[in-house]
Amino acid sequence: MSNATCPICHRPTDPQFRPFCSRHCADVDLGRWFSGTYRVPSFRQDNDEEHDEYRDREG
């Protein structure tokens, strides 16, 4: 038996919805990704000219 807890509500996880406890908490997490609450950090440097040129070409 696992002692893992849901990252949203901190209840014990359910194997069917792991790492969450329910579909509701899984949907809350997905909504946070869609809304931009969660972000993957970017380490873009200000002088990244190659990236700027690509962006300008691709529009």
Secondary structure as GFF3:
##gff-version 3
##sequence-region A 1 59
A	DSSP	alpha_helix	23	35	.	.	.	ID=ss1
A	DSSP	alpha_helix	49	58	.	.	.	ID=ss2
###
